[in-house]
Amino acid sequence: MLDLLGYFLFIIAGLFFGLFGSGGSIIILPVLIYIFKIPIYEATTYSLLLVFLVSISGTLKHIADYNLHIKKTIYFAAPALLFTSISRVFLFPAIPDYIDILHMSKHTFLMVLFGVVILASSLSLMKKNTLNINYNLKFVLVFIGILIGLLSGLLGIGGGFIIVPSLIIFARMDMKEAASSTLLLISLNTFLAIILEITIFHFQFDFILFLYY
């Protein structure tokens, strides 16, 4: 019965990606950990693969429909890809299984971080879509790209729930434009993380298990 709930939530994750270009990993990661009982390292890696497959299919559709805004997205992409590599290769393995100073396990720390990021992203969407202050758009997008890269490497997420609000608030895109641009970046970011897992950490995907999920 619990497995059926997990499959249903995977369907909801796919709908979120299709409608908003984000939100899938918010559902996928907790489902893998709490319903299918996968350890957090494996869960973040399988989450990356699932998010990549969903996002690349959406990206290809938007490419066919000439609905991408690559010029603005590139300022996200470069720092996000760089810091995804740094985060996955160096930061994630460096976190001890138990963090003495915080009195919590690595698993708990990452899930708390996950919750904080989701909350912050939700609050940002409640703000006005534009800011009445002067800011350097390129600098803001680069900074957010760095943040997305760090979180992608640590949590196995695409970061769409950060990218979409950022494009709406700072780049003044509408929801459709933001969703299409976000899917492109997510597909690039998660693909890189998967390649790092296979080449550096020699992670072997259990595709029979993957198809089961």
N, C-alpha and C positions, 0 to 999 in steps of 0.2 A: 504493500500500500504506500509506504514511504517512497519507494522507487518511482511509483506513478506520479507522485507529487513532484519529484525531481524532474521527470521528463516534461511535465506540464510547465514547470518554471523555465526550462530550457526553451520551450516554444515562446513563452512570454519574452524571454531575452532576445530571441530572434525578431520578434515584433518591435521591441524597443529600438533595436539597431535599424530596422527598416524605416520606422517612423521618425526617429530623432537623431540617428547617427551615433547614438550613445546609449549607455545604460545597461548593456548586455552583461558586462563583467560585474556589475553590481549584484546581479542575480547569479551568474555562473560560479563565481568563486565561493560564495557561501554554500551553494548547493553541493559542489564537489566536496567541500570540507565537512559540512554538518549533516548532509543527507547520505552521500555516498562514502563518507568516512575515509577520504583520501588525505594522507599527510600533507602538510602545507606546502612543502617544496614541490611535490608531484602535482598538487592541486594548482599551484600558480603556473606550472609548466603546461599542464593540460588546458588551463584557462587561456593561456596565450594562443594555443593551437585552435581552440574553439573560436575565440574572438577573431583570429586571423581569417579563418574560413568564412565566417559570417560577413566580416567587413570587406573582404576582397570581392565577394559576390556582389555586394552593394556598390562597391567602387566601380566595378566593371559596368554595371548598369548605368551609373551616373556618367561614366566616360562615353558610353554609347549615346546618351541623351545630351551630351555637351553641357553638362551641368556642374562642372568643377571650377573652382576659383584657386588655381594653383599658385598664382603670384603671391597672394597673402599667406597661403598655407605653407610655403617654403620656409618662411621665418620660424614656423613651428618645427618643421621637419628636421632641419639640420641639427639644432641643439637637442631635440628629443632623441634622435637616433644615437648621437654621441653619448648622452647621459644614460640612455637605456643600456648601452654597452658597459659603461662604468658601473652602473648600479647592479646589473646582473652578474658581472664578472667579479667585482671587488666588494661592493657593499653587502649584498645578500649573504655571501659566504662568511663575511666578517662578523655578522651578528651572532653572538653566542647563543647556545640553546637555552640558557637561562641568564637573564640580565639582572645582575645583583643590585645595581643602583635603583632599578625600577621595581624590583621584586616581582618580576613576571617572566614567563617563558617567551621564547622567540615567537611562538605561535600566537600567544595573547597580544604581544606588542604589535605584531603586524596586523592583527584583526582590529585592534584599537585604532591604529593608524588608518586603516581602511574606513572605519566608521567616522572618524574625524574628517577625512577627505570628503566623504559623501555628504556629511552635514554642511560643511563649508560650501560645497558646490550647490546644494539645495538652497542655502541662504542667498547665494549670489544671484540665483534666478528670480528671487523676490525683489531684487533691486530694479531700478529703471533700466531700460535697455541701452541707454547711452549715459555717458558721464559728462557733466558740464565743466570739465577741467582740461587743461592742456597736458598732453602726454605724448611721448614718442611711441607710435604704434609698433615700430619695428622692435624697439627695446622691450616693450611689454610682451610681444609675441615670443621673442627669444627667451625671456625669463620664464614664461609659462611653458615653453617647450622644454626647458631644463627641468622644471618641476614634473612635467609629464614623463620625461625620460626616467627620472629617479623613481617615480611611483610605478612605472611599468616594470622596471627591473625588480623592484622589491615585492610587488603585489601581483604581478601577472595580469595587469589590467591594461586596456587600451587607452584609458584616459579620456574617453569621449565626454564623460560628465563634467570634465574640466574644460575641454576644448570648446564644446558647444556654447556654454555661457560666455566664455572669453571672446569668441568670434561675434556673438550677439552684442555684448557690452562694449568691447573695444573696437572691433572691426566694423560694427554696425551692419552686420549681415542679418538677413531674415532667417527664420528657422530652417527653411529648405536649403538655402545656400550654406548655412553653417553645418547642417547634417551631411551634405555631400562632401564638403571639404574635410570634415572630421573623419569620415570613413576612409578617405585616402590616407590620412596620416596614421590612423590606427592600423591599417593593413601593412604599411611600411614598418611601423614601430614593432608590431608583434612578430612580423616575419624576421626582422633582425634578431629579436630576442630568441626565437626558435632556433635560428642558425647558430647562435652562440651556445645554446644548450647542447646542440648536437655535436658541434665541432670542438668546443672547449671542455665541456663537462661530460661529453659522451653519453648524454641522456638517450635512452632507448625507449621510444614510444611503444606502448603495448596497444597496437591498433585494433586488436580484437576487443580489448577493454574499452578503447576509445569509441568503437562502433556501438558497443553496448550502452554507452552513455549517450 
